[in-house]
């Protein structure tokens, strides 16, 4: 399959969808939804033996995301609000505010390579959770290492620094024709730099350098906490419940 062969990709996606349906997998037990208050979440969990090149993008196109060594997809009883969002790299043009963000971070030095957990990164991760999250995650070293850094070979890490100081770091998954942002954390004392926006801008530039067509930004949930920034990157597509990108 190649980017020039969308028909073959679609046939492969349909075959994979039929195979997964034939497994008869049961979703996880209900737990509080991380995005919408008062709702419960259930997940369909898979642990492929190997995420061969091309396979993970097919899973992304079936609304799956990676977590650790496995992949998951929401399978909630009364809600279908989690829809994969991807940005078309070649057509993307930054908005005025995004250009200002890029200028504001002109002094940032980025490195891209294999994921590497360190005490320095863990300290920033822990402080990020304290400032930005509601206590659903502990910030422990084991959580940090297992959640982000126990990952298959397709995982990469982008690390951002200013004058040696760690601004933030993000884990992404690298496919031949797609990149998928997994998680990004940053120093809350540097929030005025808009590191999350700058991270996506840098990833779009890296996709362009590599000739990658799509940057997947994870789920968009209408009304969900912390989701609105994703739709600011245009043009983008959202995966419908019928499996068609719109």
Secondary structure, 3 states (H helix, E strand, C coil): CCCCCHHHHHHHHHHHHHHHHHCCCCCCCCEECCCCCCCEECEEEECCCCCCCCHHHHHHCCCCEEECCEEEEECCCCCCCCEEEEEECCCCCCCHHHHHHHHHCCCCEEEEECCCCCHHHHHHHHHHHHHHCCCCCCCCHHHHHHHHHCCCCCEEEEEEEECCEEEEEEEEEECCCEEEEEEEEECHHHHHHCHHHHHHHHHHHHHHHHCCCEEEEEEECCCCCCCHHHHHCCCEEEECCCCCEC
